[in-house]
Amino acid sequence: MSSYVVEQNPQAPASKMSSPAGLRNYYFVRAGVAAAWVGAAFTLGKASPLAAAALLIAYPAWDAIANLIDVSRNGGVAQNRPQAFNVAVSGITAIAVAAVIGSMNAVLGVFGAWAILAGLLQLATGVRRWKSFGAQWAMILSGAQSALAGGFFISRSLGSAVPGIADVAPYAAFGAFYFAASALWLLLRRGA
């Protein structure tokens, strides 16, 4: 559920800054990808262990790519340290999920640690950028909820029940909701 937000910095080149319309479109893309992932998780992922494994690796990998796009469009690493760190955290998470894919309890534990870190980074980014851009309430809520969900994932991963991809899908569904809410908020607020 990590975020894509714009910080308006007068010292950054104009070509590096996203417009409200660009940000809105980006949020819609993030919402669409998350929604498609949820649909695939409940269909392909539940039917095929191989598809479930691919989807579980792809989710944090996509988050790394999305955060990299955000960093590159919004002034680079120096101006976006939390999201730059999130690129690394999400990339490492995709590798870690691939390494432990044989144990769904371990996968859920990795997802839990990632959800906590990514959520806190998203929360920090939303709070930091609220003053300069506004419209960050959904990203702040999403970050806080992600951190809480991570704790829940970790506690479930330590149990005796074997989780499945359907245990992760609601997390992605909430991400889709928050990105869609942010996009709609920008659409209504800015008329973008």
C-alpha positions as CSV (number, residue, x, y, z in Angstrom):
1,M,0.0,0.0,0.0
2,S,2.9,2.4,-0.4
3,S,2.3,5.9,-1.6
4,Y,2.9,8.2,-4.6
5,V,2.7,11.8,-3.6
6,V,4.1,15.0,-4.9
7,E,6.2,17.5,-3.0
8,Q,6.3,20.9,-4.6
9,N,9.9,22.2,-4.3
10,P,10.7,25.4,-6.1
11,Q,14.3,24.4,-6.4
12,A,13.5,21.2,-8.3
13,P,13.4,21.4,-12.1
14,A,9.8,21.7,-13.4
15,S,10.2,18.6,-15.6
16,K,10.8,16.5,-12.5
17,M,7.5,17.5,-10.9
18,S,4.2,15.7,-11.5
19,S,1.1,17.7,-12.0
20,P,-2.1,17.0,-10.0
21,A,-3.4,15.2,-13.1
22,G,-0.3,13.1,-13.3
23,L,-0.5,12.2,-9.7
24,R,-4.2,11.4,-10.0
25,N,-3.5,9.1,-13.0
26,Y,-0.7,7.4,-11.1
27,Y,-2.9,6.7,-8.1
28,F,-5.5,5.2,-10.5
29,V,-2.8,3.0,-12.0
30,R,-1.8,1.9,-8.5
31,A,-5.4,1.2,-7.6
32,G,-5.9,-0.7,-10.8
33,V,-2.8,-2.9,-10.4
34,A,-3.7,-3.7,-6.8
35,A,-7.3,-4.5,-7.7
36,A,-6.1,-6.8,-10.6
37,W,-3.7,-8.5,-8.2
38,V,-6.6,-9.1,-5.7
39,G,-8.7,-10.6,-8.5
40,A,-5.8,-12.8,-9.6
41,A,-5.1,-13.9,-6.1
42,F,-8.7,-15.1,-5.5
43,T,-8.8,-16.9,-8.9
44,L,-5.4,-18.0,-10.2
45,G,-3.6,-17.8,-6.9
46,K,-6.2,-20.1,-5.1
47,A,-6.2,-22.5,-8.0
48,S,-2.4,-22.8,-8.6
49,P,0.4,-22.8,-6.1
50,L,2.8,-21.7,-8.8
51,A,0.5,-18.7,-9.7
52,A,0.2,-17.9,-6.0
53,A,4.0,-17.9,-5.6
54,A,4.4,-15.6,-8.7
55,L,1.8,-13.2,-7.4
56,L,3.3,-13.1,-3.9
57,I,6.7,-12.2,-5.3
58,A,5.2,-9.8,-7.8
59,Y,3.3,-7.7,-5.3
60,P,6.3,-6.2,-3.4
61,A,8.3,-6.1,-6.7
62,W,5.7,-3.9,-8.2
63,D,5.7,-1.7,-5.1
64,A,9.5,-1.3,-5.5
65,I,9.0,-0.3,-9.1
66,A,6.2,2.1,-8.3
67,N,8.2,3.8,-5.6
68,L,11.2,4.1,-7.9
69,I,8.9,5.9,-10.4
70,D,7.8,8.2,-7.7
71,V,11.4,9.0,-6.6
72,S,12.5,9.6,-10.2
73,R,9.5,11.9,-11.0
74,N,9.7,14.0,-7.8
75,G,13.2,15.3,-7.3
76,G,15.3,12.2,-6.8
77,V,16.6,10.3,-3.8
78,A,17.7,13.4,-1.8
79,Q,14.1,14.8,-1.7
80,N,12.4,11.5,-1.2
81,R,14.4,9.5,1.3
82,P,11.5,7.5,2.8
83,Q,10.3,6.4,-0.6
84,A,13.9,5.7,-1.8
85,F,14.3,3.5,1.3
86,N,10.9,1.9,0.4
87,V,12.3,0.9,-3.0
88,A,15.0,-1.0,-1.3
89,V,12.7,-2.5,1.4
90,S,10.2,-3.7,-1.3
91,G,12.9,-5.1,-3.5
92,I,14.5,-7.0,-0.7
93,T,11.0,-8.2,0.3
94,A,10.4,-9.6,-3.2
95,I,13.7,-11.5,-2.9
96,A,12.9,-12.7,0.6
97,V,9.5,-14.0,-0.4
98,A,11.1,-15.9,-3.3
99,A,13.6,-17.4,-0.9
100,V,10.9,-18.7,1.6
101,I,8.1,-19.4,-0.8
102,G,8.0,-23.1,0.3
103,S,6.6,-22.0,3.6
104,M,3.5,-19.9,3.6
105,N,3.9,-19.1,7.3
106,A,7.4,-17.7,6.5
107,V,5.9,-15.8,3.5
108,L,3.3,-14.2,5.7
109,G,5.9,-13.3,8.2
110,V,8.0,-11.6,5.5
111,F,4.9,-9.8,4.3
112,G,4.2,-8.7,7.9
113,A,7.7,-7.2,8.3
114,W,7.3,-5.5,4.9
115,A,3.9,-4.1,5.7
116,I,5.1,-2.6,8.9
117,L,8.2,-0.9,7.3
118,A,6.4,0.1,4.1
119,G,3.5,1.4,6.1
120,L,5.6,3.5,8.4
121,L,7.6,4.9,5.4
122,Q,4.3,5.8,3.6
123,L,3.0,7.4,6.8
124,A,6.2,9.5,7.1
125,T,6.0,10.5,3.5
126,G,2.3,11.5,3.7
127,V,2.9,13.5,6.9
128,R,6.0,15.2,5.5
129,R,4.2,16.1,2.2
130,W,0.9,17.1,3.7
131,K,1.9,20.7,4.2
132,S,3.3,21.3,0.7
133,F,0.7,19.3,-1.3
134,G,-2.3,18.4,0.9
135,A,-4.7,15.6,0.0
136,Q,-2.6,13.0,1.9
137,W,-5.2,11.8,4.4
138,A,-5.8,8.5,2.5
139,M,-2.1,7.8,2.2
140,I,-1.6,8.5,5.9
141,L,-4.4,6.2,6.9
142,S,-3.1,3.6,4.4
143,G,0.4,3.7,6.0
144,A,-1.0,3.4,9.5
145,Q,-3.3,0.5,8.5
146,S,-0.4,-1.2,6.7
147,A,1.7,-1.1,9.8
148,L,-1.1,-2.6,11.9
149,A,-1.8,-5.3,9.3
150,G,1.9,-6.2,9.4
151,G,1.7,-6.9,13.0
152,F,-1.4,-9.1,12.4
153,F,0.4,-10.9,9.6
154,I,3.4,-11.7,11.9
155,S,1.1,-13.0,14.6
156,R,-0.7,-15.2,12.1
157,S,2.6,-16.5,10.7
158,L,3.6,-17.8,14.1
159,G,0.4,-19.8,14.4
160,S,-0.1,-23.5,13.5
161,A,-2.6,-22.8,10.7
162,V,-1.1,-22.6,7.2
163,P,-2.1,-19.3,5.6
164,G,-2.7,-18.8,1.9
165,I,-2.7,-16.1,-0.7
166,A,-6.3,-15.2,0.4
167,D,-4.8,-14.0,3.7
168,V,-2.8,-11.4,1.9
169,A,-5.4,-10.3,-0.7
170,P,-7.5,-8.1,1.7
171,Y,-4.3,-6.1,2.4
172,A,-3.9,-5.5,-1.3
173,A,-7.7,-4.7,-1.6
174,F,-7.3,-2.0,1.0
175,G,-4.4,-0.6,-0.9
176,A,-6.5,-0.4,-4.0
177,F,-9.2,1.4,-2.1
178,Y,-6.8,4.0,-0.6
179,F,-5.2,4.7,-4.0
180,A,-8.6,5.0,-5.6
181,A,-9.7,7.3,-2.8
182,S,-6.6,9.5,-3.3
183,A,-7.1,9.7,-7.0
184,L,-10.8,10.6,-6.6
185,W,-9.9,13.1,-3.9
186,L,-7.4,14.8,-6.3
187,L,-10.0,14.7,-9.1
188,L,-12.6,16.4,-7.0
189,R,-10.3,18.8,-5.1
190,R,-8.2,20.0,-7.9
191,G,-10.5,19.4,-10.9
192,A,-7.5,17.6,-12.4
